[in-house]
Structures are given as structure tokens and as C-alpha cells.
Amino acid sequence: MALTYQENVPLAPLTTFGVGGDARLFAEAVNESDIEQAFIENRDKAIFVLGGGSNVLISDRGFDGLVLKIATKGLSFDSADDATTFVTAEAGEDWDEFVAECVGRNLAGVECLSGIPGLVGGTPIQNVGAYGQEVSETIVSVRVLDRATGEISEVSNADCGFEYRRSVFNGSLKDRFVVLTVSFKLKQGGSPRIEYGDLKRTFGKRKPGLSEVRNAVREIRASKGMLVRQGGPDSRSAGSFFKNPVVGSDGLRRIARVLMVDEASVPRFDMGKGNYKVPAAWLIERAGFEKGYLRGRAGISTLHSLALTNRGGAEAEEIIALKEEIETAIGQRFQIDLVNEPNLIGFD
Ligand SMILES: Cc1cc2nc3c(=O)[nH]c(=O)nc-3n(C[C@H](O)[C@H](O)[C@H](O)COP(=O)(O)OP(=O)(O)OC[C@H]3O[C@@H](n4cnc5c(N)ncnc54)[C@H](O)[C@@H]3O)c2cc1C
């Protein structure tokens, strides 16, 4: 069937931020041939591929081109042996429902990624991660469509270039591919991952099952406003707005000096090779921003200092003004350049 195009479609309701203008053209792809067709028919236009809209900030001007919403559905499970199951999901599958399905089948490997909003196709783009797990640990390969040539190919895990919130898809090969399907290798009856502090505290010495861990992760997320489905202004966000900066030991020393604290008290995660990831939320708070800080109709979440939120009717420019205020403060105070996690769409 021919793909249907609509004109001047509001994008704000299709994003978790709930801000931004219209798409000049909009189409929803329910199968792979829709996706192929969209690229063939719109060679003269800018095309933005939209998943669940949970990692984007759309400009108030909207997007002057075609927004192609991915809505392809399908899951397949293939048990290789008693211990291993390969799962392939279409890009348009809801990520959290996918996790629920895997946990329900007693498949370990994605349980800590419960409650992350968005679609399966969005997960390899920034190598989503949470509570001690990253999607790169279980992805076997990503099937992609080359936007320019129309060729379909398989990108192996090794070729995805996965790092902290990074892959070739948001790095060296940004905007080259559309993710069509993602294949995972999960462990049948495997133990849940309990490495993150909050999860260790929840379970103590007890060994929980996968669904208990899924529920605990969702509860922890809800307490931080990190579950979109809970509703309310604190969850009108794109999750963490800034990546946690990575600094060397000189960076740690500088932070400690500025704050006049012992270097050992600066929280960090050892990344190896003398590099440390420092929580951006901690730095933001130390730079004087409190949870709930407001700038117009944009604000820092009342539950999590790393989430910028739309407090109701905010324009994208107000979110950008808050982002810049925080970046300037962190830059001046700690000489650290924060990098934003969400994709800014339709800005110059
Ligand atoms: C409350 C909240 C909590 C969050 N918590 C976390 C977290 O714990 N960990 C984490 O890593 N992230 C988190 N996020 C960010 C976000 O949910 C993830 O990055 C998610 O994977 C984005 O998927 P999406 O389908 O919504 O992508 P979108 O927001 O629609 O798109 C994001 C980017 O990916 C591209 N893209 C999407 N789908 C495809 C595709 N099929 N092919 C090619 N490109 C595509 C888009 O073009 C865009 O550049 C959170 C967001 C919110 C709102």
C-alpha cells in the first residue's frame, strides 16, 4: 500500500518533552517497504527518523522536511540451546514492553533496562544503559537500511562501536542508517544483574528473580521521575539531559579544589586508563542548581537534577535557555564542557 503523507503535523505530542513545532511532512512506516519507499520518494528533502520521541528536543520551528515515524512491529524468539535464546525485535516495538516480554519468558540480560521509554530501534543509537546494564552487552547485531543507497545490511556488535551513550549510529555514521531490527542474545534462566547501589540496597543478600528486579528498577525510576508513564511535569523530559563527563585525575583534583573538599569525596566511576566518569547531577547541584529550579516554564525536575523538564507549556527555547545556563555555570566553575544527551532537531 502507498505510504500516506500528512502536512503540518504537530510533533510535540509525539515526544516525551511535549515541546516543539510541526513537521512539514509526516508519515508512519508500519513495515520495511514503507521505510524504503519514504527514502526513495523524498530524496530532495531532509528526513528525520522518529522513534518514541524520548530522546529528542524539537525546535519551536518544527522540522522543515519529512518526519518518518517508525511503527514496525514483530518479535521472534529462537532458542539456540537450554541456556541461550536469540531474540529479534522490529525497530518499532516498544522497548519496555519488549523487556517485560523477555523477563516474562525468564530471559536475562535486559532486566535493568526496564522502564526506559522509547522504541527498540532507538536503543542501539546511544547504547542505552541504566542500573549497571547496557544494551550493547546483549545486542548481537543491528539490521539497517542505508538511507542513501537503499541497501540493507547487518552491523555486528563489534562494528557498532558501542561506548558509554555512544555508537557509530550517533557518532561517525550518524544519520546514515535506519535501524530496522535489533537482535539480542539472552540467557534463559540467567541471574539478574545486581551491581547498582540502589538495587544492592533493595535486595541485600537475597537473590531475587528477574521480575523482582524489573519491578524494583521501575520503582526506583518512578521515585526519580524517570518513568514517563507515571505522568506529571517531572516526567515531561528526555530523561538525563547531560552525559556524565569523563575527566582525568587532574579533573578530579580541580573539582575537589573548587569545592574545597577532599579529592576522595568526589564521586566517580573508574573507566580505566586514568579516566573517571563524574555524575553530572552531582556537579549541577554543586554549581548551585537545586532540584525544582525554574527558568520560565522550563525547570530542573523536582526529583532528579539531571532531567530538564517542561513544567507546562514550555517552548523549546526555554529549555535551551536553561540548558545554556547550566552549561555556562559548570564550564565556569569546573572547566568542564557538558554534552547534551538528547538530539536537538530543527535548530540551526
Ligand atoms: C524519563 C526518561 C528516562 C530515560 N532514561 C534513560 C536511561 O535510563 N538510559 C538511557 O540510555 N536513556 C534514557 N532515556 C533516553 C531515551 O529513552 C533512550 O535514548 C531511547 O532509547 C530513545 O528511543 P526513542 O525510540 O524514543 O528515540 P527517539 O527519541 O525517537 O530518537 C532518538 C534518536 O535516535 C534516532 N532513531 C530512533 N529510532 C531510530 C531508528 N529506528 N533508526 C535510526 N535512527 C533512529 C532518532 O533519529 C534520534 O536521532 C530516558 C528518556 C526519558 C524521557
The ligand as an SDF file (V2000), in Angstrom:
LIG
                    3D

 53 58  0  0  0  0  0  0  0  0999 V2000
   12.0020    9.6730   31.5050 C   0  0  0  0  0  0  0  0  0  0  0  0
   13.1310    9.1900   30.6330 C   0  0  0  0  0  0  0  0  0  0  0  0
   14.0730    8.3170   31.1340 C   0  0  0  0  0  0  0  0  0  0  0  0
   15.1380    7.8750   30.3340 C   0  0  0  0  0  0  0  0  0  0  0  0
   16.0510    7.0200   30.8790 N   0  0  0  0  0  0  0  0  0  0  0  0
   17.0960    6.6000   30.1350 C   0  0  0  0  0  0  0  0  0  0  0  0
   18.0730    5.7140   30.6840 C   0  0  0  0  0  0  0  0  0  0  0  0
   17.9750    5.2930   31.8410 O   0  0  0  0  0  0  0  0  0  0  0  0
   19.1070    5.3300   29.9050 N   0  0  0  0  0  0  0  0  0  0  0  0
   19.2510    5.7620   28.6180 C   0  0  0  0  0  0  0  0  0  0  0  0
   20.2280    5.3670   27.9740 O   0  0  0  0  0  0  0  0  0  0  0  0
   18.3290    6.5760   28.0550 N   0  0  0  0  0  0  0  0  0  0  0  0
   17.2570    7.0070   28.7760 C   0  0  0  0  0  0  0  0  0  0  0  0
   16.3480    7.8650   28.2370 N   0  0  0  0  0  0  0  0  0  0  0  0
   16.5200    8.3190   26.8510 C   0  0  0  0  0  0  0  0  0  0  0  0
   15.6820    7.5360   25.7990 C   0  0  0  0  0  0  0  0  0  0  0  0
   14.6000    6.9070   26.3860 O   0  0  0  0  0  0  0  0  0  0  0  0
   16.5050    6.4870   25.0480 C   0  0  0  0  0  0  0  0  0  0  0  0
   17.6240    7.0890   24.4410 O   0  0  0  0  0  0  0  0  0  0  0  0
   15.6670    5.7720   23.9810 C   0  0  0  0  0  0  0  0  0  0  0  0
   16.3730    4.6440   23.5280 O   0  0  0  0  0  0  0  0  0  0  0  0
   15.3280    6.6560   22.7830 C   0  0  0  0  0  0  0  0  0  0  0  0
   14.4800    5.8910   21.9240 O   0  0  0  0  0  0  0  0  0  0  0  0
   13.3370    6.5610   21.0910 P   0  0  0  0  0  0  0  0  0  0  0  0
   12.6940    5.4820   20.3010 O   0  0  0  0  0  0  0  0  0  0  0  0
   12.4390    7.3620   21.9300 O   0  0  0  0  0  0  0  0  0  0  0  0
   14.1870    7.5040   20.1190 O   0  0  0  0  0  0  0  0  0  0  0  0
   13.8240    8.9700   19.6190 P   0  0  0  0  0  0  0  0  0  0  0  0
   13.8260    9.9110   20.7670 O   0  0  0  0  0  0  0  0  0  0  0  0
   12.6340    8.9450   18.7510 O   0  0  0  0  0  0  0  0  0  0  0  0
   15.0940    9.2570   18.6980 O   0  0  0  0  0  0  0  0  0  0  0  0
   16.3670    9.4730   19.2980 C   0  0  0  0  0  0  0  0  0  0  0  0
   17.4330    9.4430   18.1910 C   0  0  0  0  0  0  0  0  0  0  0  0
   17.5120    8.1210   17.6570 O   0  0  0  0  0  0  0  0  0  0  0  0
   17.2130    8.1420   16.2630 C   0  0  0  0  0  0  0  0  0  0  0  0
   16.4020    6.9440   15.9730 N   0  0  0  0  0  0  0  0  0  0  0  0
   15.3370    6.4800   16.6660 C   0  0  0  0  0  0  0  0  0  0  0  0
   14.8890    5.3470   16.0980 N   0  0  0  0  0  0  0  0  0  0  0  0
   15.6880    5.0920   15.0310 C   0  0  0  0  0  0  0  0  0  0  0  0
   15.7500    4.0850   14.0460 C   0  0  0  0  0  0  0  0  0  0  0  0
   14.8760    3.0700   14.0150 N   0  0  0  0  0  0  0  0  0  0  0  0
   16.7130    4.1580   13.1040 N   0  0  0  0  0  0  0  0  0  0  0  0
   17.6070    5.1720   13.0890 C   0  0  0  0  0  0  0  0  0  0  0  0
   17.6020    6.1530   13.9970 N   0  0  0  0  0  0  0  0  0  0  0  0
   16.6550    6.1170   14.9490 C   0  0  0  0  0  0  0  0  0  0  0  0
   16.4400    9.4240   16.0110 C   0  0  0  0  0  0  0  0  0  0  0  0
   16.5760    9.8340   14.6680 O   0  0  0  0  0  0  0  0  0  0  0  0
   17.0940   10.3610   17.0160 C   0  0  0  0  0  0  0  0  0  0  0  0
   18.2760   10.8670   16.4840 O   0  0  0  0  0  0  0  0  0  0  0  0
   15.2570    8.3160   29.0000 C   0  0  0  0  0  0  0  0  0  0  0  0
   14.2910    9.2060   28.4840 C   0  0  0  0  0  0  0  0  0  0  0  0
   13.2410    9.6350   29.2900 C   0  0  0  0  0  0  0  0  0  0  0  0
   12.2020   10.5500   28.7120 C   0  0  0  0  0  0  0  0  0  0  0  0
  1  2  1  0
  2  3  1  0
  2 52  2  0
  3  4  2  0
  4  5  1  0
  4 50  1  0
  5  6  2  0
  6  7  1  0
  6 13  1  0
  7  8  2  0
  7  9  1  0
  9 10  1  0
 10 11  2  0
 10 12  1  0
 12 13  2  0
 13 14  1  0
 14 15  1  0
 14 50  1  0
 15 16  1  0
 16 17  1  0
 16 18  1  0
 18 19  1  0
 18 20  1  0
 20 21  1  0
 20 22  1  0
 22 23  1  0
 23 24  1  0
 24 25  2  0
 24 26  1  0
 24 27  1  0
 27 28  1  0
 28 29  2  0
 28 30  1  0
 28 31  1  0
 31 32  1  0
 32 33  1  0
 33 34  1  0
 33 48  1  0
 34 35  1  0
 35 36  1  0
 35 46  1  0
 36 37  1  0
 36 45  1  0
 37 38  2  0
 38 39  1  0
 39 40  1  0
 39 45  2  0
 40 41  1  0
 40 42  2  0
 42 43  1  0
 43 44  2  0
 44 45  1  0
 46 47  1  0
 46 48  1  0
 48 49  1  0
 50 51  2  0
 51 52  1  0
 52 53  1  0
M  END
$$$$
